[in-house]
Amino acid sequence: MDSDVQKKRKKLLLIAAILCVLLLLIIGGWFFLAKQGPGDTLELADNATIGILPGVDIAQRQAELQQQLDEGMIAFSINTNPVFATGGSEGNLMLENPANNAKLLVVEIYIDDTQELIYQSKAIPVGSYIETAGLDKVLEPGQYAATAYFKAYREDDYSYIGQAGAAISITVLS
């Protein structure tokens, strides 16, 4: 009878030991997964000082950042539904380079279906507009989905900055 009790005790101790090991594995796994969450692998520099570097002119830094922001933004205006009486006549494109833009603009218009260039302006100075213009290609009567690209250039050295586009719908009446 003693041997049966000892066998039961050994069995219970074995089960208890297995349960303890499983519990430790579960706790360890949970701790490991919680520590390895997404984005939690970065460590903050312990020698970083909060603030601005000594000797930095805040106004100058803000002016430089504003200049970069202004240069990266392209302001323009265009008639999104210009109408041409005939394929060879002038239409009301109404292209504008606003006074606050501080860059030259060249406008190129492409037909969406064919990617054919149908209009290209010369450089439009800051604070100027082109109210009417003829297309560089004669179009048949109809509606044309097109995209107008405004290419921006620096005023001082004419170097290219970037471009912005606008979807337009061209109508040729006859």
N, C-alpha and C positions, 0 to 999 in steps of 0.2 A: 504494500500500500504506500509505503514511503517513496518507493520508486515512481509510482504514478503521480504523486504530489510533486516530486522533484521534476518529473518530465513536464507536468503542467506549468510549474514555475519557470522552467527553462524556456518553454514555449511562449509564456507571457512576457518574459524578459526579452526574448528574441523579437517578438512582435513590438514591444515597447521601444526597443533599440531601433528597429526598422522605421517605426513611426517618427522617432526623434530625428533620424537621419533624413527622412522625407521632409519633415517640417523644416529642418535646417536648409535643405536644398530649395524648398519653396521660398523661404525668407531670403536666402542668398540670391536666388533668381530674381525675385521681386526687387531687391535692392539694386542689383546690377542693371535691370531694365529701367528702373526709375532714374538711375544715374546717367544712363545713356540715351535719354530722350532726345528728340530732334532739336538741333540747334544748341544743345547744352554742352557741346564739346569746346566752346570758346572759353578762354580764361582771360580775365581782365588783367591788364598790366598793373602790378602792384607799385610801380614807380611812376605812374602817370599823375600829373598834377592838373587839377581842374582849373580852367581859365584860359586866357589868351597868352601866347608867348610874349615875354617881356620885349619891349621895343617895337612892337607891331602897332602901326597907326590904324586904328579901327576905321576911321573915315576913309582912308585910302583903300583899305581892303574892301570895304563896302562898295566904293566907286569902281574898283576893278571887277568885282563880282557882278555889279549892275551892268558894266560894259559888256561882259561876256554874255550875260542874259539877254541884253538888248541886241547883241550881234546875232545870237542864236534864234531870235524870233523875227519872223518876216511878216510885216503887215502889208496888206494890199486890199484892193477892191476891184470887183469885176461884175459886169452884168451877167448873171447866170443863164439868161435866156436872150442872147442877142438875135436880132432879126436883120436879114439882108433882103432887099427888094429883089435883086437878081444875084446869081452866083458870082458876078464880077463887080457888084456895087459895094459901096461902103455900108457897114452896119454899125449898130450902137454897142460896141464892145465895152465902153466906159471903163477903161483900165486906169487904176489910180495907184500912185506911189505916195502914201500919206507923208506929211511933213515930219511926223515922229518916227519914221522908219530908219533914217540915217544910213541908207544903203541904196545903191542903184539897182533897178530891176529890169530884167529882160524877160519878156513874156513869149512863151512858145505854146501854141495850141495844136494838139494832135487829135485826129479822129480816133475814137476808142476801138472800133472794129478793125481798122487797118494799121493803126499806129503811124499814119501818114501825117507829116508836119504840114499844116495848112496855113499857119501864121507865125511869124517871128518879128517881134518889135526890135527896134534899136534900144539902147539903154534909156530908161525913163528916169529923169532926175528926181531927187527927193522933193516932195511937195508939188508934183506935177501929175497931169493926167492926159490920157488920149481918149477923147469922147467917141470919135468914129474912126474906123479904119477899114480898108478892104483886105480881104484874105489874099494870101500868096498863091492860092490855088482856086480855080473856078469850080464851084460845086453845083451839082444839079439841084433842082428844086426838091425840098424835103426837109426832114428833121434829122439832125446828126448829134449823137451823143459824143461828147468830146471832153478832153481834159486840158485845162490851161495850167501850165507850169510857170511859176514866178521864180526865176533864177536871180539870186542876190549876189551882188559884188560890192566890195569895199570901195568907198569914194576916193580914198587917197591913192591906192595902187591898183585898183581894178581887179584885185584877186577874188577868186570865187569863194563864197561863203557856204552856200547851200541853196536848196529850193523847197518850195511848197506848191501844192497843187490844189485845183478846184475843179469839180465836175460842172460842166456847162452843157446846155442844149442849144445847138445852133439851128435856126430856121431860115431856109432860103425859100422865098415866096414863089419866084418864077424864074 
